[in-house]
Amino acid sequence: MTGIDKKVLFEQTFSTNFYSLKSFFTTQMEAADKALEIARMIVSSSDNLDDSTFEAWSLEMFAKYKIGEDIPKIYSMQSNSEGEKWYSPEMVSGSFFWTRYRQYLSQIKGWPMESIEAIDDTTNEIMKSLGNPKSNQPFDKRGIVLGFVQSGKTANFTGLINKAYDVGYKLVIVLSGIHNDLRAQTQIRLNQEVIGTMGKDGKPSGVAKIYTNDASHIITSWTTEENDISSQHGGIRNLNSPTLMVVKKNKTVLESLRDQLIYHRNLYDLDIPVLIVDDEADQASVDTSDPVKNEDPKTINRLIRQLLEVFNRKAYAGYTATPFANLLISTEAKTTEEGLDLYPKDFLVGLPKPKDYCGPEEFFNVEEDPNDKRPSLIRHLREEDTGIFTTIKKKTDADKFEEVPPQMREAILAFLLTISIRNLRGQRKNHNSMLIHTSRFKDVQSSVKDEVARTFEAISHQIQYNPDSKVLAEIKELYEEDFIPAAKGWPGENPVFGWDKVYEELKIVVEIIQVFEINGNSKDALAYNQYKEDGLNVIAVGGDKLSRGLTLEGLSITYYFRNTLMYDTLMQMGRWFGYRKGYMDLCRIYTSEEIASNFEHLAIAMVELREEFDRLAQMGKTPTEYAVKMLSHPTMTLTSPLKMKNAVSSNIIYGGTLQQTRIFGTKEQFFMTNMQATESLIEKLTFIKTNFGKGKTSYYVSSNVKSEIVKEYLSLYETKGDKADSRLMKNYIDLANENGELLNWTVAIVEGDPADRTKIGQYPVRLGNIALDTAVGRGKDVKEPANKENDIDIKAIVAPNQEYIDINSEILKGIKDRTEKRKLRPKENGLLLIYPLNPNVPVFKSIGVPFNENLVPIGIAISFPGTDIDETDVYQTNRTVQ
C-alpha cells in the first residue's frame, strides 16, 4: 500500500468512526481520540504506522474536522416532555441514508467538515421534535426551521429527510414553492442526494456514488424532474415502503395528491408515518382568511392541512428565512375537515450561520460598532435613476423606460470588473450573476432587459475595439476609485491587480456575458447546471420570480429599486445574501437610501429574532407557552395585513440592550433643544473626571443619580427615527422602577480623544460648568446627505467596552457576549452615556447649522441591565399565545 493510499484509508476510517462515536462520548475530543486509535489500528494491520506519521496525520484530522473549536450556536425551542424523548443521535450514527449523504457531502462535493457537522447537529435537534415513527400511537408534530436567505436550507432538509428514512418514516412530501422551475430544481437535488439515481450512462449518480441502494434501502418517487403528481400513479405503488414526493403548492396538484393518498390509505388500510417538509413555509401556506367573517381557510393552507389529516402519525417541518407570518398563526384555529392550523406548536429551530455566508451583518453594521471600518458596499441611487422608476406605476408605463440610467450603467460596468477580478483571483469558470429588479410588471422588465442588452452590446464593442474609448476610462476610474479601496479596506486577503491585467481580462469577459429576462413572458432560464463546466455569466432582469427560492449563483452586483412595506417580502427580495467566499469586497448593492435603511432595520430585527429563539430555549419554553417577539417598525409591517390579524403590540422593554442615538435632525432648533437639556442635567449633578483602564479617553462621571433625574432628561431630549426613542426609554424606566429596577444611575460624559490627529481636528466644548478639551469624533465616514432636509444617520457612537465603564473590569474578563456583560450590572443600576459630538465632521458641516463651543450635536446611549420583567420590546407578538 502506498503512502497516499494509507493516508486515504486513515482519513476514511477516522471520519466514519468519529461521526459514529460522537453520540457515545461526552466531548468531541474523546470521540476523536478513539476514532484516531481505530484508524491507526486498521492502517497498521496491513502496514505499520510509525509514531511521527500518526502524530502528523492526527494533527491534520484535528484541523480539518475543527475538533476542539467552538461549533455554531443552534437556536432551539421545542417540546421537552419526558414521554417524547424517543430520538438520540446514535440512532443514525451508522445508518444507511444519513451516513451515505454525509460521506457524499464530504467526499464528492468537498464540503468543509464544520458545515457537515452543523447539518448533523441541527437535524438532530429537529428529529428530537418529530414523532417516533416506530410508535403505534398517533402523533401530530409541527414546527419551523429558521434559516438564512440563500444559505443552504435545502442541504439541511435533505439531511433531515435522509435521517427520517433511517429511523422509519415511510412517506416524505416536500412542498417546494409555487413555480415549476423551483420544484424541478428541488426534485433534481433530492434525486441526487436522497434517492441515489443512476446516470444516463448507466453509472451511479449522486449519493449512489458512495454506495448504491440495496434491496432494503430503495426509495421510490411519485414525481420526476419533468412531472408533478398526476392521476396516472393511482393504485400503482404501495406507500408502505419508503416514498418521496416533490410537489409545488398549487391547488390542482395538492388536490390530486390528497385524493391519491386517501385512495391508497383506504385501499391498503395504511397507517404510515409521514413527514411533510414545507420549503418557503411562509409563502402560500399561511391562512389569510378572516375568522370574524367565518371564512373557510384559504386554498393552499386548507389543502396542506387536509394532507396532514390523511394520516394519524404526521410531522410538519416548515423551512423559511422569514418566519414572521408563521409565528402569527392562531394557536386556536381549527376546523372539522382541516384540523389544526399550521402554527409551529412543537418546535422552533434556528440554523447557525454557515461559514463564508454573507448575510445582513456583512452588508450592514448590525452590531452598531463605530470602529467597524469596512467600506460600505451600498451605493445609494440618485434622482437621475430613481426619477425614472417612480414614474412607472403600471404595466402600460413600460415605454417610459427609454434608456439605461447612469447608475444602472455603472452597475453593469461594476459587474464586468467583478468577473474580471474574480478570474484573476483564480475563480475562473465560476458562475457570475447580476440582478436588476425594478418592477413587478413583466412588460416593464421586458423593456429594461432590451435596453440593458443594447447598452451592454455598445459597451462590449468599445472595450473590444477601442482602447481609447470613454467607456474604458470610466471603468478604469471605477476600478481605481471604488474597487481598489474596497479591496484594501475589506477584511481578509483581497488581491489587487494592475489596470493592464484587468483590461486584458475585460476583453475576454464581455464575450461570455448573457442578458436574461426571468419571468413568465420569457423562455430564458437560469439553468446553472447546464453551464457547470465553464460557468454561467448572466445579467438577470426580473421581478417576483427572482424574489424567492431561485438561487442566483455567484450574485455580486444588484441594482434594486422596488420597495415594500413588509418585512418578509423585503427580506426575500434581498437575493444578495449568500456565499461570497473570495469576492465579498467586489459585491455592490445599488439601491435607494430609504430601501437601504429599511434593510438595515430588518437586518437588526432578524438578529434579535435569533437571539429571541436562543433566550426562549434557555427558558425551557415551547412555542405554545411563550409568544416570540418580533421587532416592529414605524412604517413597515412584519408581513401582509391578512397575516397580521393575530399580531398585537406589546409593552416596551429594553432589558439587556444598548440603545444609542444614531439619527440626527438637520435644524438648528433640534441641536439647541438637546444642548439645553444636557446643560440642565449637568447643573443638577456633580462630576468627577476619570479614565478607565488603559484608554486615553476621559470621562466626567456622576454616580448614584436618581432615576427621576434621568427620566426628566429623556423627556427633554429629542430623538429622531426609530433607532432609539427617548420617550419609549423613559416609559420603560417608569415600568422598571415599579419593579424595583433602574433606580440608581451612572451618568458619564465622554470626552474626545485628546491626541486626535485626524483632519477633523479637536473641538472644545462647554457644557455648563464643564469644559471639555475636545468633542467626540463620530460619523467621519458618513457621506453628506443628498437632501439637506432629510435626517442624517451617523451610525454607531458607542466604542467597544464604553458601556461597561461602571462594571468591575476583573469580572468582565473572559466574557465576550455583550448581553452577558450587561447582565453583570445590577438590575437596579443603569448607565447613561452622553457624547458631545465634533461638528467638524463633514456630515454635520454639510447641514449648515452654526455650531460653536456652546452648541454641538449631543448623542446619548443607555446600557440597560438584564430585567426580571416578563414582557417584550417595541415588538409584535401573537395574541393567541398565552
LINTA-V572089 format. One record per residue. RES is the residue in three letters. PHI is phi as a letter, one per 30 degrees, with the letter a starting at -180 (999 if undefined). PSI is psi in whole degrees, -180 to 180 (none if undefined). Layout:
# LINTA-V572089
res={RES/RES}
phi={PHI/PHI}
psi={PSI/PSI}
This chain:
# LINTA-V572089
res={MET/THR/GLY/ILE/ASP/LYS/LYS/VAL/LEU/PHE/GLU/GLN/THR/PHE/SER/THR/ASN/PHE/TYR/SER/LEU/LYS/SER/PHE/PHE/THR/THR/GLN/MET/GLU/ALA/ALA/ASP/LYS/ALA/LEU/GLU/ILE/ALA/ARG/MET/ILE/VAL/SER/SER/SER/ASP/ASN/LEU/ASP/ASP/SER/THR/PHE/GLU/ALA/TRP/SER/LEU/GLU/MET/PHE/ALA/LYS/TYR/LYS/ILE/GLY/GLU/ASP/ILE/PRO/LYS/ILE/TYR/SER/MET/GLN/SER/ASN/SER/GLU/GLY/GLU/LYS/TRP/TYR/SER/PRO/GLU/MET/VAL/SER/GLY/SER/PHE/PHE/TRP/THR/ARG/TYR/ARG/GLN/TYR/LEU/SER/GLN/ILE/LYS/GLY/TRP/PRO/MET/GLU/SER/ILE/GLU/ALA/ILE/ASP/ASP/THR/THR/ASN/GLU/ILE/MET/LYS/SER/LEU/GLY/ASN/PRO/LYS/SER/ASN/GLN/PRO/PHE/ASP/LYS/ARG/GLY/ILE/VAL/LEU/GLY/PHE/VAL/GLN/SER/GLY/LYS/THR/ALA/ASN/PHE/THR/GLY/LEU/ILE/ASN/LYS/ALA/TYR/ASP/VAL/GLY/TYR/LYS/LEU/VAL/ILE/VAL/LEU/SER/GLY/ILE/HIS/ASN/ASP/LEU/ARG/ALA/GLN/THR/GLN/ILE/ARG/LEU/ASN/GLN/GLU/VAL/ILE/GLY/THR/MET/GLY/LYS/ASP/GLY/LYS/PRO/SER/GLY/VAL/ALA/LYS/ILE/TYR/THR/ASN/ASP/ALA/SER/HIS/ILE/ILE/THR/SER/TRP/THR/THR/GLU/GLU/ASN/ASP/ILE/SER/SER/GLN/HIS/GLY/GLY/ILE/ARG/ASN/LEU/ASN/SER/PRO/THR/LEU/MET/VAL/VAL/LYS/LYS/ASN/LYS/THR/VAL/LEU/GLU/SER/LEU/ARG/ASP/GLN/LEU/ILE/TYR/HIS/ARG/ASN/LEU/TYR/ASP/LEU/ASP/ILE/PRO/VAL/LEU/ILE/VAL/ASP/ASP/GLU/ALA/ASP/GLN/ALA/SER/VAL/ASP/THR/SER/ASP/PRO/VAL/LYS/ASN/GLU/ASP/PRO/LYS/THR/ILE/ASN/ARG/LEU/ILE/ARG/GLN/LEU/LEU/GLU/VAL/PHE/ASN/ARG/LYS/ALA/TYR/ALA/GLY/TYR/THR/ALA/THR/PRO/PHE/ALA/ASN/LEU/LEU/ILE/SER/THR/GLU/ALA/LYS/THR/THR/GLU/GLU/GLY/LEU/ASP/LEU/TYR/PRO/LYS/ASP/PHE/LEU/VAL/GLY/LEU/PRO/LYS/PRO/LYS/ASP/TYR/CYS/GLY/PRO/GLU/GLU/PHE/PHE/ASN/VAL/GLU/GLU/ASP/PRO/ASN/ASP/LYS/ARG/PRO/SER/LEU/ILE/ARG/HIS/LEU/ARG/GLU/GLU/ASP/THR/GLY/ILE/PHE/THR/THR/ILE/LYS/LYS/LYS/THR/ASP/ALA/ASP/LYS/PHE/GLU/GLU/VAL/PRO/PRO/GLN/MET/ARG/GLU/ALA/ILE/LEU/ALA/PHE/LEU/LEU/THR/ILE/SER/ILE/ARG/ASN/LEU/ARG/GLY/GLN/ARG/LYS/ASN/HIS/ASN/SER/MET/LEU/ILE/HIS/THR/SER/ARG/PHE/LYS/ASP/VAL/GLN/SER/SER/VAL/LYS/ASP/GLU/VAL/ALA/ARG/THR/PHE/GLU/ALA/ILE/SER/HIS/GLN/ILE/GLN/TYR/ASN/PRO/ASP/SER/LYS/VAL/LEU/ALA/GLU/ILE/LYS/GLU/LEU/TYR/GLU/GLU/ASP/PHE/ILE/PRO/ALA/ALA/LYS/GLY/TRP/PRO/GLY/GLU/ASN/PRO/VAL/PHE/GLY/TRP/ASP/LYS/VAL/TYR/GLU/GLU/LEU/LYS/ILE/VAL/VAL/GLU/ILE/ILE/GLN/VAL/PHE/GLU/ILE/ASN/GLY/ASN/SER/LYS/ASP/ALA/LEU/ALA/TYR/ASN/GLN/TYR/LYS/GLU/ASP/GLY/LEU/ASN/VAL/ILE/ALA/VAL/GLY/GLY/ASP/LYS/LEU/SER/ARG/GLY/LEU/THR/LEU/GLU/GLY/LEU/SER/ILE/THR/TYR/TYR/PHE/ARG/ASN/THR/LEU/MET/TYR/ASP/THR/LEU/MET/GLN/MET/GLY/ARG/TRP/PHE/GLY/TYR/ARG/LYS/GLY/TYR/MET/ASP/LEU/CYS/ARG/ILE/TYR/THR/SER/GLU/GLU/ILE/ALA/SER/ASN/PHE/GLU/HIS/LEU/ALA/ILE/ALA/MET/VAL/GLU/LEU/ARG/GLU/GLU/PHE/ASP/ARG/LEU/ALA/GLN/MET/GLY/LYS/THR/PRO/THR/GLU/TYR/ALA/VAL/LYS/MET/LEU/SER/HIS/PRO/THR/MET/THR/LEU/THR/SER/PRO/LEU/LYS/MET/LYS/ASN/ALA/VAL/SER/SER/ASN/ILE/ILE/TYR/GLY/GLY/THR/LEU/GLN/GLN/THR/ARG/ILE/PHE/GLY/THR/LYS/GLU/GLN/PHE/PHE/MET/THR/ASN/MET/GLN/ALA/THR/GLU/SER/LEU/ILE/GLU/LYS/LEU/THR/PHE/ILE/LYS/THR/ASN/PHE/GLY/LYS/GLY/LYS/THR/SER/TYR/TYR/VAL/SER/SER/ASN/VAL/LYS/SER/GLU/ILE/VAL/LYS/GLU/TYR/LEU/SER/LEU/TYR/GLU/THR/LYS/GLY/ASP/LYS/ALA/ASP/SER/ARG/LEU/MET/LYS/ASN/TYR/ILE/ASP/LEU/ALA/ASN/GLU/ASN/GLY/GLU/LEU/LEU/ASN/TRP/THR/VAL/ALA/ILE/VAL/GLU/GLY/ASP/PRO/ALA/ASP/ARG/THR/LYS/ILE/GLY/GLN/TYR/PRO/VAL/ARG/LEU/GLY/ASN/ILE/ALA/LEU/ASP/THR/ALA/VAL/GLY/ARG/GLY/LYS/ASP/VAL/LYS/GLU/PRO/ALA/ASN/LYS/GLU/ASN/ASP/ILE/ASP/ILE/LYS/ALA/ILE/VAL/ALA/PRO/ASN/GLN/GLU/TYR/ILE/ASP/ILE/ASN/SER/GLU/ILE/LEU/LYS/GLY/ILE/LYS/ASP/ARG/THR/GLU/LYS/ARG/LYS/LEU/ARG/PRO/LYS/GLU/ASN/GLY/LEU/LEU/LEU/ILE/TYR/PRO/LEU/ASN/PRO/ASN/VAL/PRO/VAL/PHE/LYS/SER/ILE/GLY/VAL/PRO/PHE/ASN/GLU/ASN/LEU/VAL/PRO/ILE/GLY/ILE/ALA/ILE/SER/PHE/PRO/GLY/THR/ASP/ILE/ASP/GLU/THR/ASP/VAL/TYR/GLN/THR/ASN/ARG/THR/VAL/GLN}
phi={999/d/d/d/d/d/d/d/d/d/d/d/d/d/e/e/d/d/d/d/d/e/d/c/c/d/b/e/d/d/d/d/e/d/d/d/d/d/d/d/d/d/d/d/d/c/a/e/c/d/d/d/d/d/d/d/d/d/d/d/d/d/d/d/c/h/d/j/c/d/c/e/d/c/c/b/b/a/d/b/d/e/d/c/d/c/c/b/e/d/d/c/d/b/d/d/d/d/d/d/d/d/d/d/d/d/d/c/d/i/d/d/d/d/d/d/d/d/d/e/d/d/d/d/d/d/e/e/c/d/d/d/d/d/d/d/d/d/b/b/c/b/a/b/c/c/c/c/d/h/b/j/d/d/d/d/d/d/d/d/d/e/d/d/d/d/c/k/d/c/b/b/c/c/c/c/i/c/c/d/d/d/d/d/e/d/d/e/d/d/e/d/c/b/d/i/c/c/d/d/d/i/c/e/b/i/d/d/d/d/a/d/d/c/e/c/b/c/c/c/b/d/b/b/e/d/c/d/d/b/d/d/d/e/i/d/c/d/d/d/b/e/b/b/b/b/b/c/d/b/e/d/d/d/d/d/d/e/d/d/d/d/e/d/e/d/d/c/h/d/b/c/d/b/c/c/c/c/d/h/d/d/c/i/d/d/d/c/d/c/d/d/d/i/d/d/e/d/e/d/e/d/d/d/d/d/d/d/d/d/c/d/c/b/b/b/b/c/c/a/c/b/d/e/d/d/d/c/d/d/d/c/d/a/b/d/d/c/i/d/d/c/e/d/d/c/a/b/b/c/d/d/d/d/d/i/d/c/c/e/d/d/c/b/d/d/d/h/c/d/c/d/c/d/d/d/c/c/b/d/d/c/e/e/c/d/e/d/d/d/d/c/c/b/d/d/d/e/d/d/d/c/a/d/d/e/d/d/d/d/d/d/d/d/d/d/d/e/d/d/d/e/e/d/d/j/c/d/i/d/d/b/b/b/c/b/b/b/a/d/d/d/d/d/e/d/d/d/d/d/d/d/d/d/d/d/d/d/d/e/d/d/d/d/c/b/d/c/d/d/d/d/d/d/d/d/d/d/d/d/c/b/d/d/e/d/d/d/c/d/e/j/c/b/e/c/c/d/e/e/d/d/d/d/d/e/d/d/d/d/d/c/d/c/c/c/c/c/a/d/d/c/c/d/b/d/d/e/d/d/c/d/d/c/i/c/c/b/c/c/c/a/b/e/d/c/c/a/i/d/c/c/d/i/d/b/c/b/c/b/b/a/d/b/c/b/e/d/d/d/d/d/d/d/d/d/d/l/c/b/d/i/b/e/d/c/d/b/b/c/a/d/d/d/d/d/d/d/d/d/d/d/d/d/d/d/d/d/d/d/d/d/e/d/d/d/d/d/d/i/c/c/d/c/c/b/d/d/c/b/e/c/b/e/c/d/c/d/a/d/e/d/c/c/d/c/d/b/d/c/d/c/b/c/e/i/b/c/c/b/d/c/c/b/d/b/c/e/d/e/d/d/e/d/d/d/d/d/d/d/d/d/d/d/b/c/c/b/d/a/b/b/i/c/d/d/d/c/b/c/c/b/c/h/d/d/d/d/d/d/d/d/d/d/d/c/d/c/c/b/i/c/d/a/b/d/d/d/d/d/d/d/d/e/d/d/e/d/c/i/c/h/d/b/b/c/c/b/c/c/c/d/d/d/c/d/c/d/d/d/i/d/b/d/b/c/c/i/c/c/c/c/d/a/d/d/d/b/i/d/c/d/d/d/d/d/c/d/d/d/d/c/c/c/i/d/c/c/d/e/i/d/d/c/d/c/c/e/d/d/d/d/d/i/c/c/d/d/d/d/d/d/d/d/d/e/d/d/c/c/b/c/c/c/c/d/c/d/d/d/e/e/d/d/d/d/d/i/d/d/d/a/d/c/b/b/d/c/c/b/b/b/c/c/d/d/b/c/d/c/b/b/d/d/b/c/b/d/d/d/c/d}
psi={131/166/-38/-45/-41/-41/-40/-45/-40/-48/-43/-43/-44/-49/-50/-46/-33/-48/-37/-38/-18/-35/-19/-8/155/-38/160/-40/-43/-43/-40/-43/-43/-41/-38/-40/-43/-42/-42/-41/-42/-46/-41/-17/-24/-23/124/138/111/165/-44/-40/-42/-42/-43/-46/-35/-42/-38/-41/-41/-40/-46/-38/10/39/131/-8/160/137/154/146/137/126/115/123/118/169/136/30/135/-34/-8/5/72/-23/140/148/-29/-16/-26/9/-32/27/170/-61/-47/-44/-42/-44/-42/-45/-33/-45/-39/-51/-35/-48/-14/31/145/150/-36/-31/-42/-40/-36/-40/-43/-49/-44/-39/-29/-41/-42/-43/-38/-29/-9/163/158/111/-19/-10/144/-6/142/147/157/98/135/137/176/139/118/115/-167/153/128/49/6/30/-35/-41/-36/-48/-19/-43/-41/-43/-44/-44/-37/-42/-38/-37/-3/3/136/-40/130/125/123/118/109/84/-169/0/150/-41/-35/-39/-46/-40/-43/-40/-45/-44/-45/-31/-42/-41/-1/-56/-45/78/170/139/172/-22/5/2/154/145/152/-136/-18/-18/-27/-57/143/163/136/-180/-30/4/64/128/124/158/134/-6/156/178/-37/-33/133/-172/136/168/-15/-17/-13/124/0/-45/141/127/3/14/158/126/141/138/136/111/152/160/85/139/-52/-43/-49/-34/-43/-44/-46/-47/-40/-38/-40/-42/-48/-40/-46/-38/-43/5/52/142/80/151/136/142/124/120/118/100/138/59/-16/-4/116/-26/-25/134/129/16/163/108/-26/-36/5/37/150/157/146/160/-57/-44/-44/-43/-37/-44/-37/-35/-45/-33/-14/-27/151/-27/105/151/140/123/109/131/132/155/-8/84/15/-49/-39/-36/-10/7/142/133/-14/-13/127/139/163/-44/-36/-15/-153/151/179/26/134/72/-23/-31/150/124/126/122/143/154/123/154/141/11/135/109/-155/-36/-28/-33/-26/148/70/-20/-10/52/114/-16/5/106/10/134/142/142/4/134/111/133/141/174/-34/-34/-51/-32/-31/-47/-24/-20/-11/102/-10/167/-26/-4/9/-31/-7/-19/97/-24/158/123/165/-48/-23/-39/-43/-39/-38/-43/-38/-36/-41/-42/-42/-48/-43/-45/-40/-42/-45/-23/4/14/32/147/14/159/144/128/145/137/130/113/105/-13/152/-9/126/-36/-39/-42/-38/-43/-44/-44/-44/-44/-38/-42/-42/-43/-42/-40/-41/-42/-43/-46/-40/-41/-40/-36/-3/87/-14/15/157/-30/-46/-35/-40/-46/-42/-42/-41/-39/-48/-33/-19/-57/-42/-48/-38/-41/-40/-30/-15/143/151/-180/112/93/141/137/155/155/-38/-43/-43/-42/-44/-37/-36/-39/-27/-41/-41/-18/-13/1/136/152/118/149/117/92/-180/-15/-13/151/-4/143/142/68/74/-33/-24/-12/24/-21/-46/-8/143/128/110/140/111/117/124/-162/-114/-36/-23/4/-10/140/-62/133/129/101/133/32/125/-42/127/130/111/119/76/96/161/153/22/129/-53/-39/-43/-45/-42/-27/-18/74/0/-7/142/-160/123/41/125/-2/22/-37/-16/-10/146/145/115/112/175/162/-39/-46/-41/-41/-42/-38/-38/-42/-43/-38/-43/-40/-38/-39/-43/-34/-41/-37/-34/-41/-47/-43/-44/-31/-42/-30/-13/25/152/166/-18/-8/-17/131/121/134/143/122/128/179/147/-33/-30/158/162/-38/-167/152/-33/-22/1/9/-21/6/142/138/137/176/171/130/136/14/131/24/163/124/129/143/127/-29/131/146/-178/3/147/-38/-35/-47/-35/-42/-48/-31/-44/-41/-40/-42/-39/-40/-45/-35/-27/-9/163/128/147/130/133/170/159/131/-141/4/153/-17/135/151/142/113/135/124/165/44/133/148/-30/-37/-42/-42/-38/-41/-44/-29/-24/-29/135/130/162/155/-167/5/-40/132/113/-36/-44/-37/-38/-44/-38/-40/-37/-48/-42/-40/-38/-22/17/19/158/38/-30/142/152/128/126/129/127/128/153/169/117/-20/18/118/17/169/-14/-21/174/155/104/147/142/120/94/-122/8/126/119/139/-36/150/169/131/111/152/21/-31/6/133/154/143/141/-35/116/-12/-19/151/157/146/110/5/-161/149/-17/118/156/136/-7/-30/-1/18/-20/10/136/124/-27/-40/-9/-17/133/-6/122/-33/128/-42/-40/-37/-42/-30/-18/-19/132/144/-20/-15/131/163/123/119/133/128/100/120/146/116/-3/-7/134/-39/-32/-39/-33/-19/-8/17/135/76/152/-175/-17/2/103/162/137/117/152/159/144/127/114/135/172/166/156/1/122/66/-167/168/-157/75/164/141/170/115/-17/-8/121/none}
